[in-house]
């Protein structure tokens, strides 16, 4: 491959929920682009992160994990995943090093084999296993299907991330730049604000919440305060039941305060300025099954 050819195109990471896809995107970019949480199914919007290199431009598309849908929301997420897969040049199949490839991985490998994209097996979380275990795991991964490359990485320690970017970029078509220099995400600012609030609200709560929590940014205003200019943001956190509202708010509103503090810091970092955040929690009964409510919440 001649080194003077500039390459540009789209890549996405796929895999079962919680395979480390969003964490990997964030580690490659060096800043928070996609929401990460140790609960499966926390990514809901397709996030594009744009990585600029001297010889290539790699546009990373982040998808929700593919799963068997239980709700209308689940079905829409799966449609989104398949649509994304069909539009990219290279697919990174994420397979955690600390979990044996299972039926879910075989299913996804079979699905992506039907597409025209090059497929790279990305063995994630290698910091969690010994070298011997990793060697055995790589053999199991190779038996899953036909891969253009197999790359073991750790988003946590940064091991092999550069090599992975090089491998993905090498599979992109020759093309001029697709996005201007300096642009790192196509994701609208409000969506990223909502995702940061959602991540803060999901932290450390019971398993019943992830699917049942959505955030809508109602309004954003620039204002002059005593400490100088700041952004004033009004946001609503939607849950499906009163009991969930109680979990999000916490005793005496204590938990919601912590959620607000964490989200405010994240948003301030995102926009590079001061933030005032006004947060409310609302119950929208069974919103995941209600097409009107799904539309309102951006799905």
HUJOFEN-V620742 format. One record per pair of residues at least 6 apart in sequence whose ideal C-beta (glycine too) atoms are under 8 Angstrom apart, sorted by the first residue. I is the first residue (numbers start at 1). J is the second residue. Records with the same first field share a line. If there is no record, write none. Layout:
I=J / J
//
This chain:
1=170
3=55
4=55
5=55 / 174
6=55 / 56 / 57 / 174 / 175 / 176 / 177
7=55 / 56 / 57 / 169 / 170 / 172 / 173 / 174 / 175
8=56 / 57 / 58 / 59 / 172 / 173 / 175 / 176 / 177 / 178
9=57 / 58 / 59 / 88 / 89 / 90 / 172 / 173 / 175 / 178
10=59 / 60 / 61 / 87 / 88 / 89 / 90
11=58 / 59 / 60 / 61 / 88 / 89 / 90 / 91 / 92 / 168 / 171 / 172
12=60 / 61 / 62 / 63 / 84 / 85 / 88 / 91 / 92
13=21 / 24 / 25 / 60 / 62 / 63 / 91 / 92 / 93 / 94 / 122
14=21 / 63 / 66 / 81 / 85 / 91 / 92 / 93 / 94 / 108 / 112
15=21 / 65 / 66 / 93 / 94 / 95 / 105 / 108
16=40 / 65 / 66 / 67 / 102 / 104 / 105 / 108
17=40 / 41 / 64 / 65 / 66 / 67
18=38 / 39 / 40 / 41 / 65 / 96
19=65 / 94 / 95 / 96 / 124
20=94 / 96 / 124 / 125 / 155
21=34 / 43 / 62 / 63 / 65 / 94
22=34 / 35 / 36 / 42 / 43 / 62
23=36 / 124 / 155 / 156
24=92 / 94 / 122 / 124 / 153 / 155
25=33 / 34 / 47 / 49 / 60 / 62
26=32 / 33 / 34 / 36 / 155
27=155 / 156 / 158 / 161
28=49 / 51 / 60 / 161 / 164 / 165
29=49 / 51 / 60 / 184
31=184
32=196 / 266 / 269 / 270
33=47 / 49 / 60 / 62 / 184 / 185 / 187 / 192
34=43 / 47 / 49 / 62 / 195
35=42 / 43 / 195 / 196 / 198 / 199
36=42 / 199
37=199 / 202 / 203 / 210
39=202 / 207 / 210
40=65 / 67 / 210
41=64 / 65 / 67 / 77 / 210 / 211
42=198 / 199 / 202 / 210
43=62 / 63 / 64 / 65
44=64 / 77 / 299
45=187 / 191 / 195 / 298
46=61 / 62 / 63 / 80 / 84
47=60 / 61 / 62 / 185 / 187
48=59 / 60 / 61 / 62 / 185 / 186 / 187
49=59 / 60 / 62 / 184 / 185
50=57 / 58 / 59 / 60 / 179 / 183 / 184 / 185 / 186
51=57 / 58 / 59 / 60 / 165
52=181 / 182
53=165 / 169
55=169
56=169 / 172
57=177 / 178 / 179
58=165 / 168 / 169 / 172
59=178 / 179
61=84 / 87 / 88
63=80 / 81 / 84 / 85
64=77 / 78 / 80 / 81
65=81
66=78 / 81 / 107 / 108 / 111
67=74 / 77 / 78
68=74
69=75 / 77 / 78
71=211 / 288 / 289
72=288 / 289 / 290 / 291 / 294
73=211 / 288 / 289 / 294 / 299
74=211 / 288
76=294 / 299
77=299
82=111
85=91 / 111 / 112 / 115 / 117
86=115
88=117
89=117 / 118 / 171 / 172 / 173
90=117 / 118 / 119 / 120 / 148 / 168 / 171 / 172
91=112 / 115 / 117 / 118 / 119 / 120
92=120 / 121 / 122 / 164 / 168
93=105 / 108 / 109 / 112 / 119 / 120 / 121 / 122 / 147
94=122 / 124
95=101 / 105 / 121 / 122 / 123 / 124 / 141 / 144
96=123 / 124 / 125 / 128
97=123 / 124 / 125 / 126 / 128 / 129 / 133 / 134 / 137 / 152
98=125 / 128 / 129
100=137 / 140
101=140 / 141 / 144
105=144
106=144
109=119 / 144 / 145
110=145
112=119
113=119 / 145 / 146
118=148 / 171
119=145 / 146 / 147 / 148
120=147 / 148 / 149 / 150 / 151 / 164 / 167 / 168 / 171
121=141 / 142 / 144 / 147 / 149 / 150 / 151
122=151 / 153 / 164
123=134 / 137 / 138 / 141 / 150 / 151 / 152 / 153
124=153 / 154 / 155
125=154 / 155 / 156
126=134 / 152 / 153 / 154 / 159 / 160
127=154 / 156 / 157 / 159
129=137
134=152
138=150 / 152
141=147 / 150
142=150
148=171
149=167 / 171
151=160 / 163 / 164 / 167
152=159 / 160
153=159 / 160 / 161 / 163 / 164
154=160
155=161
179=186
185=192
189=270 / 271
190=217 / 220
191=298
192=270
193=217 / 220 / 233 / 235 / 267 / 270
194=215 / 216 / 217 / 235 / 298
195=215
196=263 / 266 / 267 / 270
197=215 / 235 / 237 / 259 / 263 / 267 / 277 / 279
198=213 / 214 / 215 / 237
199=263 / 266
200=258 / 259 / 260 / 262 / 263 / 266
201=209 / 213 / 215 / 237 / 248 / 259 / 263
202=209 / 210 / 213
203=259 / 262
205=247 / 248
206=247
208=244 / 247
209=239 / 244 / 247 / 248
211=288
212=239 / 240 / 241 / 244 / 287 / 288
213=237 / 238 / 239 / 244 / 248
214=237 / 238 / 287 / 297 / 298
215=235 / 236 / 237 / 238
216=235 / 236 / 238 / 296 / 297 / 298
217=233 / 234 / 235
218=234 / 235 / 236
219=233 / 234
220=231 / 232 / 233 / 234
221=231 / 232
222=229 / 230 / 231 / 232
223=229 / 230 / 231 / 232 / 276
225=274 / 276
227=274
228=274
229=273 / 274
230=273 / 274 / 275 / 276
231=267 / 271 / 273 / 274 / 275 / 276
232=276 / 278
233=267 / 275 / 276 / 277 / 278
234=278
235=277 / 278 / 279 / 280
236=279 / 280 / 281 / 282
237=248 / 259 / 279 / 280 / 281 / 282
238=281 / 282 / 283 / 284 / 287 / 297
239=245 / 248 / 281 / 282 / 283 / 284
240=283 / 284 / 285 / 286 / 287 / 288
241=283 / 285
242=283
244=283
245=281 / 282 / 283
247=255
248=255 / 256 / 259 / 281
249=255 / 256 / 281
250=256 / 258
256=279 / 281
259=279
260=277 / 279
263=277 / 279
264=275 / 276 / 277
267=275 / 277
268=274 / 275
284=290 / 293
287=293 / 294 / 297
288=294
//
